[in-house]
Amino acid sequence: MTQGQNSHAEQGLAARHLTCLRGERVVFADLDFTALPGGALILLGPNGSGKSSLLRLLAGLSRPFSGVLTWNGSDIAQDPDAHRTRLRYAGHQDAVKPTLTALEIVLGIDNIIFISIMANRLPEAQRAKARQVGLALALFMRLGLLASIAWIVSLTEPLFTIFDLAISARDLILLGGGLFLLWKGTQEIHHTMEGQHEEEGKSRVVATFGGVIAQIMVLDIVFSLDSVITAVGMANDLPVMITAVIIAVAVMLFAAGPTSKFVQDHPTVKMLALAFLILVGVALIADGLHFHIPKAYLYFAIAFSVGVESLNLIAAKRRRAKAGGSGGH
């Protein structure tokens, strides 16, 4: 910046260390610039490079992942409503985004696994109803959160600071959800491994429908928040985000039954699913402490484990078929 520019440093629009995410992809990072009065800011780049995302940030319609935007020396985040009254933003209309829809479906895997495991604790006649109620609650929570985008954005505002770590309401929700998943995953593993021995000599405690739905609701809040934050980061229009969420929940509803039966019929797969939930819990806690673990790493780990276990199941099935065939001679 030249000496002449320094005299106008407090005027115009300025960005310092601006970072923007769309979903989990870093669009741009540590961006610095100053647009002085009477000047022009020209954005060049291919589709998907973040031009529209930057314009929305400059207009106060969305918030950066990190960094500061100032207008005449004042932080835009301090009074975004006042900033929006000074500007006009005319952007292109968003279409339905296949990438967003696919990502919402992937993010719903956590939901399906947890709901399936919890529903299988109920008598068989109530399992399908529990899955349907759990996914319906997930849909309503996601749509409700999408309708309150301004409130969602406010959840990232710091509430207090511990050892230079600014803690927001979103961080507290992620920390609470992560700890709940760790506790529930560990409890379910213990029940699966030791339950039969502990039940000898005493009556079995059967899970109640209301208790299972209450636990599903707790995790629905956490998973819905994660899903909505991803949708807000990848799309601009509310109808686009709602469409992606509805399609994702419809796929989850279709897959919940077969997933639940498969997990119930294969104890080793159930153990993998529980381990995955614990892994997700650790990732949520890390996110709440501002240490982001890309979800692609988690899903690759569980996909690899499921692939290996699938080979084991196929090999076991062939051994049983071969043993049955040889036994007939």
Backbone hydrogen bonds in HBPLUS format (Angstrom, degrees):
<---DONOR---> <-ACCEPTOR-->    atom                        ^
c    i                          cat <-CA-CA->   ^        H-A-AA   ^      H-
h    n   atom  resd res      DA  || num        DHA   H-A  angle D-A-AA Bond
n    s   type  num  typ     dist DA aas  dist angle  dist       angle   num
A0006-ASN N   A0002-THR O   3.02 MM   4  6.34 144.4  2.15 144.6 154.8     1
A0008-HIS N   A0005-GLN O   2.92 MM   3  5.32 147.0  2.04 109.0 119.3     2
A0009-ALA N   A0006-ASN O   3.15 MM   3  4.89 163.9  2.18 107.9 107.5     3
A0011-GLN N   A0008-HIS O   2.88 MM   3  5.26 163.4  1.91 117.9 123.4     4
A0072-ASN N   A0012-GLY O   2.77 MM  60  4.97 168.9  1.79 149.3 151.9     5
A0013-LEU N   A0035-ALA O   2.98 MM  22  5.07 148.6  2.08 147.5 148.2     6
A0035-ALA N   A0013-LEU O   2.67 MM  22  5.07 171.8  1.68 164.0 167.1     7
A0014-ALA N   A0070-THR O   2.98 MM  56  5.25 161.9  2.01 149.6 152.8     8
A0070-THR N   A0014-ALA O   2.89 MM  56  5.25 165.5  1.91 151.3 155.8     9
A0015-ALA N   A0033-PHE O   2.88 MM  18  5.33 163.0  1.91 155.3 157.3    10
A0033-PHE N   A0015-ALA O   3.24 MM  18  5.33 153.3  2.32 128.1 132.0    11
A0016-ARG N   A0068-VAL O   2.91 MM  52  5.30 153.4  1.98 157.0 163.1    12
A0068-VAL N   A0016-ARG O   3.04 MM  52  5.30 159.6  2.08 146.4 152.6    13
A0018-LEU N   A0031-LEU O   2.98 MM  13  4.67 172.2  1.99 132.2 129.6    14
A0031-LEU N   A0018-LEU O   2.91 MM  13  4.67 172.2  1.91 126.6 129.1    15
A0019-THR N   A0066-SER O   2.96 MM  47  5.20 156.9  2.01 148.1 142.7    16
A0065-PHE N   A0019-THR O   2.86 MM  46  5.53 137.9  2.04 148.7 157.8    17
A0020-CYS N   A0028-PHE O   2.96 MM   8  5.59 161.4  1.99 154.3 157.2    18
A0027-VAL N   A0020-CYS O   2.89 MM   7  5.57 150.4  1.98 146.0 154.8    19
A0022-ARG N   A0025-ARG O   2.91 MM   3  5.32 159.5  1.95 152.2 158.5    20
A0025-ARG N   A0022-ARG O   3.09 MM   3  5.32 162.5  2.13 127.6 126.2    21
A0039-GLY N   A0036-LEU O   2.95 MM   3  5.36 156.4  2.01 138.1 139.1    22
A0049-SER N   A0046-PRO O   3.15 MM   3  5.68 147.1  2.26 140.7 138.6    23
A0054-LEU N   A0050-GLY O   2.93 MM   4  6.03 155.5  1.99 145.6 151.2    24
A0055-LEU N   A0051-LYS O   3.01 MM   4  6.32 159.5  2.05 149.6 155.3    25
A0056-ARG N   A0052-SER O   2.95 MM   4  6.18 156.8  2.00 149.5 155.3    26
A0057-LEU N   A0053-SER O   3.05 MM   4  6.31 148.4  2.15 141.8 150.5    27
A0058-LEU N   A0054-LEU O   2.87 MM   4  6.18 159.2  1.91 153.3 158.9    28
A0059-ALA N   A0055-LEU O   2.90 MM   4  6.10 143.4  2.03 143.6 153.7    29
A0061-LEU N   A0056-ARG O   2.91 MM   5  5.18 145.8  2.03 162.5 161.3    30
A0060-GLY N   A0057-LEU O   3.07 MM   3  5.16 155.9  2.13 102.8 110.3    31
A0076-ILE N   A0069-LEU O   2.91 MM   7  5.81 169.3  1.92 151.4 154.7    32
A0071-TRP N   A0074-SER O   2.82 MM   3  5.25 153.9  1.89 146.4 149.9    33
A0074-SER N   A0071-TRP O   3.09 MM   3  5.25 169.2  2.10 112.4 114.7    34
A0078-GLN N   A0075-ASP O   3.11 MM   3  5.64 153.0  2.19 112.2 119.7    35
A0079-ASP N   A0076-ILE O   3.17 MM   3  5.81 142.0  2.32 115.5 123.4    36
A0083-HIS N   A0079-ASP O   3.22 MM   4  6.53 155.1  2.29 148.6 156.1    37
A0084-ARG N   A0080-PRO O   2.95 MM   4  6.17 153.5  2.02 149.7 156.0    38
A0085-THR N   A0081-ASP O   3.31 MM   4  6.59 139.2  2.49 140.8 150.3    39
A0086-ARG N   A0083-HIS O   3.08 MM   3  5.47 151.7  2.17 108.4 116.8    40
A0087-LEU N   A0084-ARG O   3.36 MM   3  5.38 155.8  2.42 100.8 107.6    41
A0101-THR N   A0097-LYS O   3.03 MM   4  6.32 167.1  2.04 157.1 160.5    42
A0102-ALA N   A0098-PRO O   2.87 MM   4  6.04 163.9  1.90 150.4 154.8    43
A0103-LEU N   A0099-THR O   2.91 MM   4  6.09 157.5  1.96 147.1 153.8    44
A0104-GLU N   A0100-LEU O   2.86 MM   4  6.10 154.2  1.93 152.2 159.3    45
A0105-ILE N   A0101-THR O   3.04 MM   4  6.33 150.2  2.13 145.5 153.4    46
A0106-VAL N   A0102-ALA O   2.97 MM   4  6.30 157.5  2.02 149.0 155.1    47
A0107-LEU N   A0103-LEU O   2.85 MM   4  6.10 160.5  1.88 150.5 155.8    48
A0108-GLY N   A0104-GLU O   3.02 MM   4  6.19 127.9  2.30 132.5 145.9    49
A0108-GLY N   A0105-ILE O   3.02 MM   3  4.98 130.9  2.27  93.0 107.2    50
A0109-ILE N   A0106-VAL O   3.05 MM   3  5.45 163.3  2.08 111.7 117.1    51
A0112-ILE N   A0108-GLY O   2.93 MM   4  6.25 162.5  1.96 158.1 162.0    52
A0113-ILE N   A0109-ILE O   2.98 MM   4  6.17 170.9  1.99 158.5 160.2    53
A0114-PHE N   A0110-ASP O   3.02 MM   4  6.22 170.8  2.03 154.7 157.4    54
A0115-ILE N   A0111-ASN O   2.90 MM   4  6.02 170.8  1.90 156.7 159.8    55
A0116-SER N   A0112-ILE O   2.85 MM   4  5.92 157.9  1.90 148.7 155.4    56
A0117-ILE N   A0113-ILE O   2.99 MM   4  6.19 164.1  2.01 152.2 155.9    57
A0118-MET N   A0114-PHE O   2.94 MM   4  6.13 167.0  1.96 154.7 158.6    58
A0119-ALA N   A0115-ILE O   2.82 MM   4  5.86 160.5  1.86 148.7 154.7    59
A0120-ASN N   A0116-SER O   3.07 MM   4  6.17 146.2  2.19 142.5 150.5    60
A0121-ARG N   A0118-MET O   3.10 MM   3  5.49 158.9  2.15 108.7 115.4    61
A0122-LEU N   A0119-ALA O   3.04 MM   3  5.59 163.1  2.07 116.1 121.6    62
A0126-GLN N   A0123-PRO O   2.89 MM   3  5.64 154.5  1.96 124.5 131.7    63
A0127-ARG N   A0124-GLU O   3.36 MM   3  5.31 153.9  2.44 100.4 107.7    64
A0130-ALA N   A0126-GLN O   3.00 MM   4  6.19 156.0  2.06 150.6 157.5    65
A0131-ARG N   A0127-ARG O   2.97 MM   4  6.28 159.2  2.01 154.9 160.0    66
A0132-GLN N   A0128-ALA O   3.00 MM   4  6.25 160.6  2.04 149.6 154.8    67
A0133-VAL N   A0129-LYS O   2.87 MM   4  6.07 164.3  1.90 153.6 157.9    68
A0134-GLY N   A0130-ALA O   2.88 MM   4  5.95 161.8  1.91 147.2 153.0    69
A0135-LEU N   A0131-ARG O   3.00 MM   4  6.17 160.9  2.04 149.1 153.4    70
A0136-ALA N   A0132-GLN O   2.88 MM   4  6.01 150.4  1.97 144.0 153.0    71
A0137-LEU N   A0133-VAL O   2.91 MM   4  6.11 158.0  1.95 150.6 156.0    72
A0138-ALA N   A0134-GLY O   3.02 MM   4  6.27 149.7  2.12 137.7 146.5    73
A0139-LEU N   A0135-LEU O   2.94 MM   4  6.21 153.3  2.02 145.6 151.6    74
A0140-PHE N   A0136-ALA O   2.97 MM   4  6.27 167.9  1.98 154.5 157.0    75
A0141-MET N   A0137-LEU O   2.88 MM   4  6.02 159.8  1.92 151.2 156.9    76
A0142-ARG N   A0138-ALA O   3.01 MM   4  6.16 159.2  2.06 145.0 150.6    77
A0143-LEU N   A0139-LEU O   2.92 MM   4  6.17 167.1  1.94 157.3 160.6    78
A0144-GLY N   A0140-PHE O   2.85 MM   4  5.93 155.9  1.91 144.3 151.8    79
A0145-LEU N   A0141-MET O   2.90 MM   4  6.06 156.7  1.95 147.2 153.3    80
A0146-LEU N   A0142-ARG O   2.90 MM   4  6.12 155.3  1.96 147.3 154.6    81
A0147-ALA N   A0143-LEU O   3.00 MM   4  6.21 146.5  2.12 142.8 151.1    82
A0148-SER N   A0145-LEU O   2.97 MM   3  5.03 150.6  2.06 101.1 110.5    83
A0151-TRP N   A0148-SER O   3.00 MM   3  5.28 119.2  2.38 102.1 117.0    84
A0152-ILE N   A0148-SER O   2.92 MM   4  6.28 151.2  2.01 149.8 159.3    85
A0153-VAL N   A0149-ILE O   2.88 MM   4  6.19 158.8  1.92 156.9 161.1    86
A0154-SER N   A0150-ALA O   3.13 MM   4  6.37 148.1  2.23 137.8 146.3    87
A0155-LEU N   A0152-ILE O   3.08 MM   3  5.28 142.6  2.23 100.6 111.5    88
A0156-THR N   A0153-VAL O   3.20 MM   3  5.90 164.6  2.23 116.4 120.9    89
A0157-GLU N   A0154-SER O   3.05 MM   3  5.43 165.9  2.07 113.8 118.1    90
A0170-ARG N   A0155-LEU O   3.08 MM  15  5.21 163.6  2.11 137.9 133.5    91
A0159-LEU N   A0167-ILE O   2.64 MM   8  5.76 174.6  1.65 148.5 150.6    92
A0160-PHE N   A0167-ILE O   3.35 MM   7  5.52 155.1  2.42 142.6 149.7    93
A0167-ILE N   A0160-PHE O   2.79 MM   7  5.52 170.3  1.80 171.0 174.4    94
A0162-ILE N   A0165-LEU O   2.95 MM   3  5.07 161.1  1.99 135.1 137.4    95
A0165-LEU N   A0162-ILE O   2.86 MM   3  5.07 150.1  1.95 108.8 118.8    96
A0172-LEU N   A0168-SER O   3.09 MM   4  6.46 154.0  2.16 147.3 154.0    97
A0173-ILE N   A0169-ALA O   2.98 MM   4  6.27 155.6  2.04 150.3 156.7    98
A0174-LEU N   A0170-ARG O   2.94 MM   4  6.20 162.3  1.97 153.7 158.3    99
A0175-LEU N   A0171-ASP O   2.85 MM   4  6.04 160.4  1.89 150.1 156.0   100
A0176-GLY N   A0172-LEU O   2.87 MM   4  6.00 164.6  1.90 147.8 152.3   101
A0177-GLY N   A0173-ILE O   2.86 MM   4  6.01 162.0  1.89 148.6 154.1   102
A0178-GLY N   A0174-LEU O   2.84 MM   4  5.93 156.5  1.89 146.8 153.5   103
A0179-LEU N   A0175-LEU O   2.96 MM   4  6.15 163.0  1.99 151.0 155.2   104
A0180-PHE N   A0176-GLY O   2.96 MM   4  6.13 154.3  2.03 144.5 152.1   105
A0181-LEU N   A0177-GLY O   2.94 MM   4  6.16 156.3  1.99 146.2 152.3   106
A0182-LEU N   A0178-GLY O   2.96 MM   4  6.23 158.0  2.00 149.0 155.0   107
A0183-TRP N   A0179-LEU O   2.94 MM   4  6.16 164.5  1.97 149.5 153.6   108
A0184-LYS N   A0180-PHE O   2.78 MM   4  5.95 166.5  1.80 153.2 157.6   109
A0185-GLY N   A0181-LEU O   2.77 MM   4  5.71 164.9  1.79 148.6 153.7   110
A0186-THR N   A0182-LEU O   3.03 MM   4  6.04 163.4  2.06 144.1 149.1   111
A0187-GLN N   A0183-TRP O   2.92 MM   4  6.06 156.3  1.98 144.9 152.1   112
A0188-GLU N   A0184-LYS O   2.90 MM   4  6.07 158.6  1.95 150.3 155.6   113
A0189-ILE N   A0185-GLY O   2.97 MM   4  6.17 155.4  2.03 147.3 154.1   114
A0190-HIS N   A0186-THR O   2.95 MM   4  6.15 159.3  1.99 147.3 153.2   115
A0191-HIS N   A0187-GLN O   2.86 MM   4  6.10 155.0  1.93 145.3 152.8   116
A0192-THR N   A0188-GLU O   2.87 MM   4  6.06 154.2  1.94 144.9 151.8   117
A0193-MET N   A0189-ILE O   2.91 MM   4  6.08 159.4  1.96 151.4 156.6   118
A0194-GLU N   A0190-HIS O   2.78 MM   4  5.61 165.6  1.80 151.7 156.7   119
A0195-GLY N   A0191-HIS O   2.84 MM   4  4.36 131.4  2.08 116.9 124.9   120
A0198-GLU N   A0194-GLU O   3.05 MM   4  6.29 161.2  2.09 158.5 164.4   121
A0199-GLU N   A0195-GLY O   2.94 MM   4  6.06 139.8  2.10 148.1 158.8   122
A0200-GLU N   A0197-HIS O   3.32 MM   3  5.54 156.1  2.38 102.4 109.3   123
A0202-LYS N   A0199-GLU O   3.28 MM   3  5.45 168.1  2.30 120.8 121.0   124
A0212-VAL N   A0208-THR O   3.01 MM   4  6.25 160.0  2.05 152.9 157.7   125
A0213-ILE N   A0209-PHE O   3.01 MM   4  6.22 165.6  2.03 152.7 156.7   126
A0214-ALA N   A0210-GLY O   2.93 MM   4  6.09 154.3  2.00 146.0 153.2   127
A0215-GLN N   A0211-GLY O   3.14 MM   4  6.40 155.7  2.20 144.7 150.0   128
A0216-ILE N   A0212-VAL O   2.95 MM   4  6.22 153.6  2.02 148.9 157.1   129
A0217-MET N   A0213-ILE O   2.86 MM   4  6.08 151.6  1.94 148.2 155.8   130
A0218-VAL N   A0214-ALA O   3.16 MM   4  6.47 152.1  2.24 143.7 150.0   131
A0219-LEU N   A0215-GLN O   3.32 MM   4  6.65 163.6  2.35 148.4 150.7   132
A0220-ASP N   A0216-ILE O   2.79 MM   4  5.97 144.8  1.92 145.8 157.5   133
A0221-ILE N   A0217-MET O   3.10 MM   4  6.34 148.2  2.20 149.2 154.4   134
A0223-PHE N   A0219-LEU O   2.89 MM   4  6.10 178.2  1.89 164.5 163.9   135
A0224-SER N   A0220-ASP O   2.75 MM   4  5.62 152.7  1.82 142.3 150.7   136
A0225-LEU N   A0221-ILE O   3.02 MM   4  6.12 154.9  2.09 141.2 147.8   137
A0226-ASP N   A0222-VAL O   3.10 MM   4  6.39 160.4  2.14 150.9 155.8   138
A0227-SER N   A0223-PHE O   2.93 MM   4  6.13 157.7  1.98 145.7 152.1   139
A0228-VAL N   A0224-SER O   2.85 MM   4  6.03 163.4  1.87 154.7 158.4   140
A0229-ILE N   A0225-LEU O   2.98 MM   4  6.09 164.2  2.01 150.5 154.9   141
A0230-THR N   A0226-ASP O   3.15 MM   4  6.30 154.0  2.22 141.9 148.8   142
A0231-ALA N   A0227-SER O   2.99 MM   4  6.31 154.6  2.06 144.7 152.0   143
A0232-VAL N   A0228-VAL O   2.84 MM   4  6.07 164.6  1.87 158.6 161.8   144
A0233-GLY N   A0229-ILE O   3.06 MM   4  6.16 146.5  2.17 138.8 147.7   145
A0234-MET N   A0230-THR O   3.16 MM   4  6.36 126.2  2.47 140.0 153.0   146
A0234-MET N   A0231-ALA O   3.16 MM   3  5.26 141.8  2.31  99.1 109.7   147
A0235-ALA N   A0231-ALA O   3.07 MM   4  6.07 134.7  2.28 153.9 162.6   148
A0241-MET N   A0237-ASP O   3.24 MM   4  6.61 160.3  2.28 149.8 154.9   149
A0242-ILE N   A0238-LEU O   2.89 MM   4  6.10 163.9  1.91 161.1 165.8   150
A0243-THR N   A0239-PRO O   2.92 MM   4  6.02 160.5  1.96 145.7 151.0   151
A0244-ALA N   A0240-VAL O   3.07 MM   4  6.31 162.8  2.10 149.4 153.4   152
A0245-VAL N   A0241-MET O   3.03 MM   4  6.25 159.4  2.08 149.3 154.7   153
A0246-ILE N   A0242-ILE O   2.91 MM   4  6.12 164.8  1.94 155.9 159.6   154
A0247-ILE N   A0243-THR O   3.00 MM   4  6.17 167.8  2.02 154.3 157.5   155
A0248-ALA N   A0244-ALA O   3.01 MM   4  6.14 158.4  2.05 143.6 150.0   156
A0249-VAL N   A0245-VAL O   2.92 MM   4  6.16 162.0  1.95 153.8 158.0   157
A0250-ALA N   A0246-ILE O   2.91 MM   4  6.09 153.2  1.99 147.8 155.6   158
A0251-VAL N   A0247-ILE O   2.99 MM   4  6.29 156.6  2.05 150.0 155.6   159
A0252-MET N   A0248-ALA O   2.94 MM   4  6.23 155.5  2.00 145.8 153.3   160
A0253-LEU N   A0249-VAL O   2.81 MM   4  6.03 153.2  1.88 147.9 154.9   161
A0254-PHE N   A0250-ALA O   3.04 MM   4  6.30 152.7  2.12 144.7 151.5   162
A0255-ALA N   A0251-VAL O   2.92 MM   4  6.14 151.3  2.00 148.4 156.6   163
A0256-ALA N   A0252-MET O   2.83 MM   4  5.76 130.4  2.08 146.4 157.8   164
A0259-THR N   A0255-ALA O   2.98 MM   4  5.96 159.1  2.03 154.5 161.4   165
A0260-SER N   A0256-ALA O   2.87 MM   4  5.92 160.2  1.90 147.9 153.5   166
A0261-LYS N   A0257-GLY O   3.02 MM   4  6.29 163.9  2.05 157.8 161.7   167
A0262-PHE N   A0258-PRO O   2.93 MM   4  6.05 160.9  1.96 147.9 153.5   168
A0263-VAL N   A0259-THR O   2.93 MM   4  6.11 164.0  1.95 153.8 158.0   169
A0264-GLN N   A0260-SER O   2.94 MM   4  6.08 157.1  1.99 146.3 153.0   170
A0265-ASP N   A0261-LYS O   2.89 MM   4  6.02 151.9  1.97 148.6 155.6   171
A0266-HIS N   A0262-PHE O   3.19 MM   4  6.23 130.2  2.46 140.4 151.0   172
A0269-VAL N   A0266-HIS O   2.99 MM   3  5.36 123.8  2.31 109.0 123.1   173
A0270-LYS N   A0266-HIS O   3.04 MM   4  6.42 154.3  2.11 152.2 160.4   174
A0271-MET N   A0267-PRO O   2.95 MM   4  6.24 150.2  2.04 145.4 152.9   175
A0272-LEU N   A0268-THR O   3.03 MM   4  6.33 151.6  2.11 140.9 148.3   176
A0273-ALA N   A0269-VAL O   2.86 MM   4  6.16 154.3  1.92 149.0 156.4   177
A0274-LEU N   A0270-LYS O   2.93 MM   4  6.21 155.8  1.99 149.0 154.9   178
A0275-ALA N   A0271-MET O   2.93 MM   4  6.16 154.9  2.00 145.7 152.8   179
A0276-PHE N   A0272-LEU O   2.86 MM   4  6.11 147.2  1.96 144.6 154.1   180
A0277-LEU N   A0273-ALA O   2.97 MM   4  6.32 150.1  2.06 144.9 152.5   181
A0278-ILE N   A0274-LEU O   3.06 MM   4  6.39 152.8  2.13 146.1 153.0   182
A0279-LEU N   A0275-ALA O   2.94 MM   4  6.23 150.8  2.02 142.7 151.3   183
A0280-VAL N   A0276-PHE O   2.83 MM   4  6.17 153.6  1.90 150.6 157.8   184
A0281-GLY N   A0277-LEU O   2.86 MM   4  6.12 151.0  1.95 143.3 151.7   185
A0282-VAL N   A0278-ILE O   2.96 MM   4  6.30 153.8  2.03 148.9 154.8   186
A0283-ALA N   A0279-LEU O   3.03 MM   4  6.34 155.5  2.10 145.6 152.4   187
A0284-LEU N   A0280-VAL O   2.87 MM   4  6.17 151.8  1.95 151.0 158.6   188
A0285-ILE N   A0281-GLY O   3.02 MM   4  6.29 160.3  2.06 149.8 154.6   189
A0286-ALA N   A0282-VAL O   2.93 MM   4  6.17 159.5  1.97 148.6 154.7   190
A0287-ASP N   A0283-ALA O   2.86 MM   4  6.08 153.9  1.93 144.9 152.2   191
A0288-GLY N   A0284-LEU O   2.87 MM   4  6.13 154.1  1.94 147.2 154.4   192
A0289-LEU N   A0285-ILE O   3.07 MM   4  6.36 129.4  2.34 138.9 152.1   193
A0289-LEU N   A0286-ALA O   3.08 MM   3  5.06 134.6  2.30  94.7 107.5   194
A0291-PHE N   A0286-ALA O   2.75 MM   5  4.97 162.0  1.78 151.8 146.8   195
A0290-HIS N   A0287-ASP O   2.97 MM   3  4.93 157.7  2.02 110.0 111.4   196
A0297-TYR N   A0294-PRO O   3.07 MM   3  5.80 143.4  2.21 117.3 124.6   197
A0298-LEU N   A0295-LYS O   3.03 MM   3  5.06 112.9  2.50  95.8 111.6   198
A0299-TYR N   A0295-LYS O   2.91 MM   4  6.20 169.9  1.92 164.1 165.4   199
A0300-PHE N   A0296-ALA O   2.92 MM   4  5.95 151.2  2.01 141.6 149.7   200
A0301-ALA N   A0297-TYR O   3.04 MM   4  6.20 157.6  2.09 143.4 149.3   201
A0302-ILE N   A0298-LEU O   3.03 MM   4  6.37 163.9  2.06 154.4 157.8   202
A0303-ALA N   A0299-TYR O   2.85 MM   4  5.87 153.6  1.92 141.5 149.9   203
A0304-PHE N   A0300-PHE O   2.88 MM   4  5.99 156.5  1.93 148.4 154.1   204
A0305-SER N   A0301-ALA O   3.06 MM   4  6.29 159.1  2.10 143.8 149.6   205
A0306-VAL N   A0302-ILE O   2.83 MM   4  6.01 160.4  1.87 149.4 154.9   206
A0307-GLY N   A0303-ALA O   2.88 MM   4  6.01 151.1  1.96 141.8 150.2   207
A0308-VAL N   A0304-PHE O   3.00 MM   4  6.30 158.5  2.04 150.3 155.0   208
A0309-GLU N   A0305-SER O   2.92 MM   4  6.15 161.1  1.95 149.0 154.8   209
A0310-SER N   A0306-VAL O   2.79 MM   4  5.95 146.4  1.90 144.4 153.8   210
A0311-LEU N   A0307-GLY O   3.13 MM   4  6.43 152.2  2.21 144.1 150.4   211
A0312-ASN N   A0308-VAL O   3.05 MM   4  6.42 151.1  2.14 143.7 152.1   212
A0313-LEU N   A0309-GLU O   2.88 MM   4  6.19 154.5  1.95 149.4 155.8   213
A0314-ILE N   A0310-SER O   2.93 MM   4  6.18 157.3  1.98 148.8 154.9   214
A0315-ALA N   A0311-LEU O   2.88 MM   4  6.08 160.1  1.92 148.0 153.8   215
A0316-ALA N   A0312-ASN O   2.86 MM   4  6.07 156.6  1.92 147.5 154.2   216
A0317-LYS N   A0313-LEU O   2.93 MM   4  6.11 155.3  1.99 144.9 151.5   217
A0318-ARG N   A0314-ILE O   3.00 MM   4  6.26 154.1  2.07 147.0 153.6   218
A0319-ARG N   A0315-ALA O   2.96 MM   4  6.22 151.8  2.04 145.5 153.5   219
A0320-ARG N   A0316-ALA O   3.00 MM   4  6.26 156.6  2.05 148.4 154.2   220
A0321-ALA N   A0317-LYS O   2.97 MM   4  6.20 156.2  2.02 144.1 151.0   221
A0322-LYS N   A0318-ARG O   2.86 MM   4  6.00 155.2  1.92 145.9 152.8   222
A0323-ALA N   A0319-ARG O   2.84 MM   4  6.01 156.4  1.90 146.0 152.8   223
A0324-GLY N   A0320-ARG O   2.85 MM   4  6.01 155.1  1.91 146.3 153.2   224
A0325-GLY N   A0321-ALA O   2.93 MM   4  6.10 151.9  2.01 141.7 149.5   225
A0326-SER N   A0322-LYS O   2.95 MM   4  6.17 158.7  2.00 148.4 153.6   226
A0327-GLY N   A0323-ALA O   2.97 MM   4  6.04 138.6  2.15 137.7 148.8   227
A0328-GLY N   A0325-GLY O   3.30 MM   3  5.44 146.2  2.42  97.8 106.9   228
A0329-HIS N   A0326-SER O   3.35 MM   3  5.66 158.7  2.40 104.9 110.7   229
